[in-house]
Amino acid sequence: MPNVPAPEALIKNGEAKHERFPGHPIEFVHLPGNPDSGTPAGQCLWFRLSGTLPDDPALHRHLLSYASDFNLLTTSLIPHGIEYRDPKLRIASLDHALWLHQDTRLDDWLLYVIDSPWAGGARGLARGIFTAATAA
């Protein structure tokens, strides 16, 4: 995982875009540039659920499964200069697999590193890795 600044520092210094869509419980902090691989179709972001959740590992796993789908397809759009808000665009996940190697809390910040090694023919492949690793 890349060594990146903590989300609180990015927000405080105005270095990153901090988003929370109306009525949506998950907040995102997009890191400027591409600190991951330097590929044109890649991005790093922090995300978490606003508020606190009970200490139920199954609940955190379920919500992490839900949250992990956000930003995958938009990563495939980056090299094509297309925004997901484009009214001509309709996007949907066709297949979404997830491997969880340890429990984590979704109400703590998680770093999400995403890349898209292929896109074409109205399809895109995207993959991501998230961790609660300590930030710089």
JOJO-V764321 format. One record per run of one state. SS is the DSSP state (A for helix, B for strand, O for the rest). FROM is the first residue (numbers start at 1). TO is the last residue. If there is no record, write none. Layout:
((SS FROM TO) (SS FROM TO))
//
This chain:
((O 1 6) (A 7 12) (O 13 16) (B 17 19) (O 20 25) (B 26 30) (O 31 41) (B 42 49) (O 50 56) (A 57 67) (O 68 71) (A 72 80) (O 81 109) (B 110 120) (O 121 122) (B 123 131) (O 132 136))
//
